[in-house]
Amino acid sequence: MRDITECKRAEEALRQSEARYRLLAENVKDVITVVDMNLRPTYISPSVTQLLGYTVEEALAMSFEEGLTPASFDVAIKAFSEKLTAEASGQKDLRDSIVLEGEAKHKNGHLVPIEMGGNLLRDAEGKPVGILGVTRDITERKKAEEELRRLSDAVRMSTDSIVISDLEGNIVDVNEAGLKMQGINSKADLIGLKSFDFIAPEEREKALSDFSQLLEEGRVNDVQYHILTREGRRVLVETNASVMRGRNGEPVGVVAITRDITERKRMEEALKENEERFRAVFEGTSLGIALVDIKTNILGINPAFQRLFGYSLEEFRGMSNLEYLHPEDAMADANLYIEMLKGKRDHYTIDKRYIRKDGGVVWGRQNLSVVRDAGGKPQYFIAMVEDISQRKLMEEALRQSERNYRVLFEGTIDGMFVTDAETIKVVIANRTAAIMCGFNSVEDAIGVNPIDLVHPDDKERVLGFFMEDASDEGNQEVHEFRAITKDGREIWLSGMGTRIEYGGKPAVLSSIRDITERKRMEEERQRMEEQLRLAGRLAAVGELSAGIAHELNNPIAAIQGFAQFLAARKDLDETIRNDLDTIYRESQRAAKITQNLLSFARRHEPEKHFISLNEVIEKTLELQAHPMKVNNIELVVELAPDLPKTLADFHQMQQVFVNIINNAEQAMIEAHGKGRLVVKTKKAGHIIQISFADNGPGISEENMKRIFDPFFTTKEVGKGTGLGLSICYGLVEAHGGRIYARSKLGQGATFVVELPIASENELVAEAALLKPGSRGVKWKKQREQY
């Protein structure tokens, strides 16, 4: 028999210990779990139901992995694997436990933040046989931590200075904004200092008083001080401070939130100043200003608005806006007003008529602006009204003046146009000017440089007096010049210009008049006078020439006869024979001169017949073709194919053309040794025009006045008598035509012969003469034989 009293006592103690352990495990809020080394649960405390919603039986049926989120399971497995690896290497530490945070899966699907603590269970030999785990719900702790984190972030990120001090005012902690406000980089340089030391000296007494009030009442709000930063800057701040209390409510410190309000104060001052200015403008401006609600009720007016309409603010408040708006303009801006209400515009300007209290009508320029709240909703309107009645009267007067000016501008018989002084481009013109210058319409003339229409020979002169007109407002000088119209006509114009402003820019108002007909008449009168002068001179010279020719013919004939008689002698010395030949040649030249004098003096009436001047030109050029070819004269002939006939003497016309061609040929050979002659015929109105243009040396202006005078010549002695062009002049004049020349020295010369076209009556008469047996038929046959 063996005494087992002690064994029974040990078993009882163990039973009682297990009972107490189970009682503890089943009544704590934490979930106690025992799992084997395969992570299968062998025990779970009933608190699992409260934590995760599962019954003990349900929880025991689940694996360790099924109860955790994948991430939490991975963290737990990793931690225990590392623990077991350390065990295997001989690193045993019975005190060492594992504490992890993770998330468990609640039965209803949501996740529960948990803290897991675990220790290895060992057998008698210390070998791990399982894991004892304690799982705790840390939801509230996580919330507190998140709240603390947010609070910490708010303090850290706050732009306001946050300073914590003890009850003596010593700084305990400060955020980054507080350091920045003081101009300090490190907390260590600030902690332990008195917060009062940073307040401006003159305000420290007030700060101490406010601090006492803070400790007594627990809070002070919106107190303002000037603080001095480490750099010496003076900063205006606004502070809100509260007392911090311990668990039992006893004061333990002070937290002060301070904001730099320097810029805000500056803006407040600026706003106050702006409001004062606005009030000064509102009260003192000459513009009528009214504040109007969105229902168009007037809320306030300035003195100018009251003077403009004659109503007081009280009277306006009882009125509808239709009572002081002109009936015709009452709805003029309705659409614009609706657009403002809809947010499509913030202001608009319109001219309207208003009815004053005394019944008078006033024109006003209204500018209406809307004031909106932060959400963009209209709150009220500001209406500014300017009295423009006088301006409207002036505008109407100006419009009437412009209408009158337009009537005058368009109705005058003179061409009128305005040219921009800088660009020299036409900006406005009347129809008379457009037609005069060959444009199809006024629009075609706009933008044209008028100087481009001036004849090349007059361009420089016209540009000169245009610039004078543009610079001299009082210039009224009239100028005459030639122009080439848009359709190619050459016309004469008289014009004057004066400086004006057009469109706010310097311009020249020009008026022009077509004086082509006057110039033509002046030229015709001058030509007639010249013809009379020349005819008188030719008549006088003709009589003298006839007498001289008759007197000289007999002596010249005697000289020629005796010279031939003596030269026929065979006993003459050769020197004397040569002298006699010279006498004979010179007497022949003298005889030719007397013949020309007789031709010039006789003035036989031409035998006129209907002839083709193209035919006369062709016959003449056939006679001159060989000499011109020998002398290197290039001949260009442009004969109009439809040239009408004229009544003229064929032979006399040929004599005229030969004389002109010979003169041109001699001039070109002497100047260049060659030349170019252009012969043209054309119909010009009621005349036939024949022109001979050479590229010779040209004729000086002085000689141009005398080229048709008898005995005037520029040729060397012995090469001309000066009667050729005089004879041509007389022949052409006898045919009712005219001959003239155009030339400039060094630019060749052009001689023009103009003869009248035969009329229908003359053609009928010529046809009658050509009937069989008439003299006309005989003359025609003679001409054909020629």
Buried (B, 14 or more C-beta within 10 A) or exposed (E): EEEEEEEEEEEEEEEEEEEEEEEEBEEBEBBBBBBEBEBEBEBBBBBBBEBBBBEBEBBBEBEBBEBBBEEBBEBBBEBBEEBEEEBEEEEEEEEEBBEBBBBBBBEEEEBBBBBBBBBBBBEEEEEBEBBBBBBBBBEEEBEEEEEEEEEEEEBEEBEBBBBBBEEEBBBBBBBBBBBBBBEBEEBEEBBEBEBBEBBBEEBBEBBEEBBEBBEEEEEBEEBEBBBBBEEEEEBBBBBBBBBBEEEEEEBEBBBBBBBBBBEEEEEEEEEEEEEEEEEEEBEEBEBBBBBBEBEEBBEBBBBBBBEBBBBEBEBBEEEEBEEBBBEEBBEBBEEBBEBBEEEEBEEBEBBBBBBEEEEEEBBBBBBBBBEEEEEEEBEBBBBBBBBBBEBBEEEEEEEEEEEEEEEEBEEBEBBBBBBBBEEBEBBBBBBBBBBBBBBEEBEBBBEBEBBEBBBEEBBEEBBEBBEBBBEBEEBEEEBEBBBBBBEEEEBBBBBBBBBBEBEEEEBBBBBBBBBBEEBEEEEEEEEEEBBEEBBEBBEEBBEEBBEBBEEBBEEBEEBBEBBEEBBEEEEBEEEEEEBBEEBBEBBBEBBEBBEBBBBBBEBEEBEBBBBBBBBBBEBBBEEBEEEBEEBEBEBEEEBBEEBBBBBBBBBBBBBBBBBBBBBBBBBBBBBEEEBBBBBBBBEEEEBBBBBBBBBBBBBEEEBBEEBBBBEBBBBEEEEBBBBBBBBBBBBBBBBBBBBBBBBEBEEBBBBBBBBBBBEEEBEEBBEEBBEEEEEBEEBBEEEEEE
